[in-house]
Amino acid sequence: MTDQAARVVPAGWYDDPASPERVRWWNGLTWTEHVTAKPTRPVLVDDQAQRSAASTTEASNVTTLTRRQLRESGGFDDDGRAAASAAASSVAAEEAPAGAVTSAAEQDEAARREQEIAHARRLEQRFGVGTADIPTIDDRELDESYRGHRAEPFRHQEQAAEPRPRRVSTATAGSALLVWTPVIAALVALVAGYVYVYLEPNPLLLAAPAVAYLLGILFAFADARTLRRRGLTPANPLWALGTPLAYLIARRMRVPGTAPLLGFLLLALLLPAAAAAAVLGGAANGVTTALDVQQQLRAELVDGGRASSVTCPMVLESTAPGTVYECDVTLPDGSPDVVYVGIGDAPGTFSYAFKVH
């Protein structure tokens, strides 16, 4: 810091770098606009110039103080400008030779230039762009109040930013299972029908659709419980006592999300439509014909006492007239046998015969 201050050239008249016939006023920091003809005798630095140089050197030493020291001593004003540098520049302007400043306008211009120099010094020390000829302020100790003043707008912004509300998902495992209740009901009905027609015509199998009904109520309670854990107010799961559709409608009125309701309606309409299209289009002929044959053979053979059980294929590969396929039969004594079934020429007709041993 002392070496930097020692390299500052005192203010005074020196040879003009632009013209050897003139001298230009050096204010201790930079060349000014004041020039005059070069005197015939050497220009001596009088007592007044020496005092000006001492004032400039003192101002340069002041700039090496820390911000905290300058603020405590009143060196910085509210705008953060170096008052000590401005004072030094005003003293230099007052003690300059008579020919240096000749009007109030030139004095104002000189003061403005001094303020620009002080501002340049602040920029240099703030952004780390130092020079060897201009001493910079030691910035190792930042003023806490100045640092807090700069960080205050950011704290206001952080306080003003409100946290976004967290979006709670209404999709649950219970609601997904409720969507598939039409499919579950259809599968339960198919299994019960197969057991009743092909294996054992037990009247209890007619209550199989109640299984899907009870599952729908269970799914509704599971869905309501999950939604309640997430802080939502679900519909009463007892709505499922009507149908799963009734619960899903009530659910939509209490919580957002229409996907479960739309999915249920889509499957509930698609399954009957697909079955009707298969029957009308002839794709279900292999199933309906096999079912008809199974029922008639059971009525004639099992109910007639000629066999204890009969099992035919559930789906026929072909229903064309003359097609022959086999059905497995268990005789009353427990021995297995085979019945050959032939499709007749008229729709819905067939003939059968036991295998010849």
C-alpha positions in Angstrom: 0.0 0.0 0.0 2.9 2.3 0.8 4.6 1.4 -2.5 1.5 2.3 -4.5 1.2 5.7 -2.8 4.9 6.4 -3.4 4.4 6.0 -7.2 1.8 8.7 -7.4 3.3 11.8 -9.2 2.5 15.0 -7.3 0.3 17.6 -9.0 2.0 20.3 -11.1 2.9 21.6 -14.5 4.8 19.1 -16.7 5.8 18.8 -20.3 2.8 18.2 -22.5 3.0 14.7 -24.0 1.2 16.1 -27.1 3.5 19.1 -27.7 7.0 19.9 -26.6 6.3 23.7 -26.7 3.6 23.5 -23.9 3.2 22.4 -20.4 0.0 20.6 -19.1 -1.4 20.5 -15.6 -1.2 17.1 -13.9 -3.7 16.9 -11.0 -2.0 13.9 -9.3 -4.2 11.3 -11.0 -4.4 12.2 -14.7 -3.7 15.0 -17.2 -6.2 17.9 -17.3 -7.3 20.1 -20.2 -5.3 23.1 -18.8 -2.3 23.9 -21.0 0.0 27.0 -21.3 3.1 27.9 -23.2 6.3 26.5 -21.9 8.2 29.1 -19.9 11.7 30.1 -20.7 12.9 29.3 -17.2 12.4 26.0 -15.4 9.0 25.7 -13.7 9.6 25.5 -10.0 7.1 23.9 -7.8 6.2 26.7 -5.3 4.9 26.3 -1.8 1.3 26.4 -3.0 2.0 23.5 -5.5 3.8 21.5 -2.8 0.8 21.9 -0.5 -1.5 20.7 -3.4 0.8 17.7 -4.0 0.7 16.9 -0.3 -3.0 17.2 -0.3 -3.2 14.8 -3.3 -0.9 12.3 -1.6 -2.9 12.5 1.6 -6.1 11.8 -0.4 -4.4 8.9 -2.1 -3.5 7.5 1.3 -7.1 7.9 2.4 -8.3 5.8 -0.4 -6.2 2.8 0.9 -8.4 2.7 4.0 -11.0 0.0 4.4 -14.6 0.8 3.8 -15.4 0.2 7.5 -12.8 2.7 8.6 -14.1 5.3 6.1 -17.7 4.8 7.1 -16.8 5.1 10.8 -15.0 8.3 10.2 -17.7 9.7 7.8 -15.6 9.0 4.7 -18.5 7.5 2.7 -21.8 9.2 2.1 -25.2 7.5 1.5 -24.4 6.8 -2.1 -21.2 5.1 -1.2 -19.0 7.8 -2.8 -15.6 8.6 -1.4 -16.0 11.9 0.3 -12.4 12.1 1.1 -11.4 11.9 -2.5 -13.9 14.6 -3.4 -12.5 16.8 -0.6 -9.0 16.3 -1.8 -10.0 17.1 -5.4 -11.7 20.3 -4.2 -8.6 21.4 -2.2 -6.4 20.7 -5.3 -8.8 22.8 -7.4 -8.6 25.7 -5.0 -4.8 25.6 -4.6 -4.1 25.3 -8.3 -2.1 28.1 -10.0 -4.0 31.2 -11.1 -3.8 30.2 -14.8 -5.2 26.7 -14.2 -8.8 27.4 -13.5 -10.2 30.6 -14.9 -14.0 30.3 -14.6 -16.8 28.7 -12.5 -17.6 26.4 -15.5 -14.1 25.1 -15.5 -14.2 24.5 -11.8 -17.4 22.5 -12.2 -15.8 20.5 -15.0 -12.8 19.7 -12.8 -15.0 18.7 -9.9 -17.0 16.4 -12.3 -13.9 14.8 -13.6 -12.7 14.2 -10.0 -16.0 12.5 -9.2 -15.6 10.3 -12.4 -12.1 9.3 -11.2 -13.5 8.4 -7.7 -16.2 6.4 -9.4 -13.7 4.6 -11.6 -11.7 3.7 -8.4 -14.8 2.2 -6.9 -15.5 0.1 -10.0 -11.9 -1.1 -10.0 -12.0 -2.2 -6.4 -15.5 -3.7 -6.6 -14.8 -5.8 -9.7 -11.2 -6.6 -9.0 -9.6 -4.5 -11.8 -6.7 -2.9 -10.0 -3.9 -0.7 -11.5 -0.3 -0.1 -10.3 -0.6 3.7 -10.5 -4.0 4.1 -8.7 -4.2 2.7 -5.2 -7.3 0.7 -4.5 -9.3 0.3 -1.3 -8.5 -2.8 0.7 -11.7 -4.9 0.4 -10.7 -7.7 2.7 -13.1 -6.5 5.4 -16.5 -5.7 4.0 -18.9 -3.6 6.1 -21.6 -5.9 7.5 -24.2 -3.2 7.1 -23.2 -2.5 3.5 -23.3 -6.2 2.8 -26.7 -6.6 4.4 -28.0 -3.6 2.5 -27.0 -5.2 -0.8 -28.5 -8.6 0.1 -31.8 -7.0 1.5 -33.6 -6.9 -1.9 -32.9 -10.6 -2.5 -34.3 -11.4 0.9 -37.5 -9.4 0.0 -37.8 -11.5 -3.1 -37.4 -14.7 -1.2 -40.1 -13.7 1.2 -42.4 -12.5 -1.5 -42.1 -15.9 -3.4 -44.9 -18.1 -2.0 -44.5 -21.8 -2.2 -46.6 -23.5 -4.8 -49.2 -25.8 -3.4 -48.4 -29.5 -3.8 -50.8 -31.2 -6.1 -52.2 -34.4 -4.5 -52.9 -37.3 -6.8 -56.4 -38.8 -6.7 -55.4 -42.0 -8.5 -55.5 -45.0 -6.2 -55.3 -48.7 -6.5 -58.9 -48.9 -5.3 -60.1 -46.6 -8.1 -58.2 -48.6 -10.7 -59.8 -51.8 -9.5 -63.2 -50.1 -9.6 -62.7 -49.3 -13.2 -62.1 -53.0 -14.0 -65.2 -54.3 -12.1 -67.2 -54.8 -15.4 -64.4 -57.1 -16.7 -64.1 -58.8 -13.3 -67.9 -59.4 -13.3 -67.7 -60.8 -16.9 -64.9 -63.2 -16.0 -66.7 -64.4 -12.8 -69.8 -65.1 -14.9 -67.9 -67.1 -17.5 -66.1 -69.2 -14.9 -69.4 -69.9 -13.1 -71.1 -70.7 -16.4 -68.4 -73.2 -17.4 -68.5 -75.0 -14.0 -72.3 -75.1 -14.1 -72.6 -76.4 -17.7 -69.5 -78.6 -18.1 -68.7 -79.8 -14.6 -71.4 -79.5 -12.0 -74.8 -77.8 -12.4 -74.8 -76.5 -8.8 -77.5 -73.9 -8.2 -75.1 -72.0 -5.9 -73.1 -71.0 -9.0 -76.0 -68.7 -9.9 -74.9 -66.4 -7.1 -71.4 -66.0 -8.6 -72.2 -62.4 -9.8 -72.5 -61.4 -6.1 -68.7 -61.9 -5.9 -68.1 -59.1 -8.3 -70.6 -57.0 -6.3 -68.8 -57.5 -3.0 -65.4 -56.9 -4.6 -66.7 -53.5 -5.8 -67.7 -52.5 -2.3 -64.3 -53.6 -1.0 -62.5 -51.5 -3.7 -64.6 -48.5 -2.8 -63.6 -48.7 0.9 -59.9 -49.0 -0.1 -60.1 -46.0 -2.4 -61.8 -43.9 0.3 -59.2 -44.8 2.9 -56.3 -43.9 0.6 -57.8 -40.5 -0.3 -58.4 -39.8 3.3 -54.7 -40.5 4.1 -53.7 -37.9 1.4 -55.8 -35.2 3.1 -58.8 -35.3 0.8 -62.4 -35.8 1.6 -63.7 -38.8 -0.3 -67.3 -39.9 -1.0 -68.9 -42.3 1.4 -67.9 -45.8 0.2 -71.4 -47.0 1.1 -72.5 -45.6 -2.3 -71.0 -48.8 -3.7 -73.9 -50.7 -2.2 -75.9 -49.5 -5.1 -73.3 -50.2 -7.8 -69.7 -49.3 -8.4 -71.0 -46.7 -10.8 -72.9 -45.0 -8.1 -69.8 -44.7 -6.0 -67.7 -43.4 -8.8 -70.3 -40.7 -9.6 -70.3 -39.6 -5.9 -66.5 -39.7 -5.9 -66.2 -37.4 -8.8 -68.4 -34.8 -7.0 -66.0 -34.8 -4.0 -62.5 -35.1 -5.5 -61.1 -34.1 -8.9 -60.4 -36.6 -11.6 -62.8 -38.1 -14.1 -60.6 -40.9 -15.3 -62.1 -43.7 -13.1 -65.7 -42.8 -14.0 -65.0 -42.6 -17.7 -63.0 -45.8 -17.7 -65.8 -47.7 -15.9 -68.4 -46.4 -18.4 -66.2 -47.3 -21.3 -65.7 -50.9 -20.2 -69.3 -51.3 -19.2 -70.5 -50.3 -22.7 -67.7 -52.0 -24.6 -68.1 -55.5 -23.2 -71.7 -56.0 -24.2 -71.1 -54.3 -27.5 -68.2 -56.6 -28.3 -70.3 -59.7 -27.4 -73.2 -58.6 -29.5 -70.9 -57.9 -32.4 -69.4 -61.4 -32.1 -72.8 -63.1 -32.1 -74.2 -61.1 -35.0 -71.0 -61.5 -37.0 -70.8 -65.3 -36.6 -67.6 -65.2 -34.7 -69.3 -66.7 -31.7 -70.8 -69.7 -33.6 -68.1 -72.1 -32.3 -68.9 -71.2 -28.7 -72.7 -71.2 -29.0 -72.8 -74.5 -30.9 -70.4 -76.2 -28.4 -72.5 -74.9 -25.5 -75.8 -76.2 -27.1 -74.2 -79.7 -27.7 -72.9 -79.9 -24.2 -76.3 -79.1 -22.7 -78.2 -81.6 -24.8 -75.8 -84.4 -24.3 -75.8 -83.9 -20.5 -79.6 -83.9 -20.5 -79.8 -87.1 -22.6 -76.8 -89.1 -21.2 -76.3 -87.9 -17.6 -79.9 -87.2 -16.7 -80.9 -90.4 -18.6 -78.6 -92.5 -16.5 -76.4 -93.6 -19.4 -73.3 -91.7 -18.1 -72.2 -90.0 -15.0 -70.6 -87.0 -16.7 -69.9 -85.7 -20.2 -67.4 -83.0 -21.3 -67.3 -81.5 -24.8 -64.9 -78.9 -26.2 -65.9 -75.3 -25.2 -65.1 -73.9 -28.6 -65.5 -75.7 -31.9 -63.0 -75.1 -34.6 -65.6 -75.5 -37.3 -69.4 -75.7 -37.4 -69.7 -76.7 -41.0 -72.2 -79.6 -41.8 -70.5 -83.0 -41.5 -67.9 -81.8 -38.9 -67.1 -84.5 -36.4 -65.5 -84.0 -33.0 -65.2 -86.0 -29.7 -66.7 -85.6 -26.2 -65.3 -87.4 -23.1 -67.8 -89.4 -21.2 -67.7 -91.2 -17.9 -69.9 -94.3 -17.6 -71.9 -95.1 -14.5 -69.4 -97.7 -13.5 -66.6 -95.1 -13.7 -65.0 -96.3 -16.9 -64.1 -93.6 -19.5 -65.7 -93.6 -22.9 -65.9 -91.4 -26.0 -68.9 -90.0 -27.9 -68.6 -88.8 -31.5 -70.6 -85.8 -32.4 -71.4 -84.9 -36.0 -72.8 -81.5 -37.1 -76.0 -81.8 -39.1 -77.0 -80.0 -42.3 -79.7 -77.9 -40.6 -78.6 -75.2 -38.2 -78.6 -76.3 -34.6 -78.8 -80.0 -35.4 -76.2 -82.7 -34.6 -76.0 -86.5 -34.0 -73.8 -88.5 -31.6 -72.7 -92.1 -31.2 -70.6 -93.9 -28.6 -67.2 -95.2 -29.7 -67.4 -98.8 -30.9 -65.0 -101.0 -28.8 
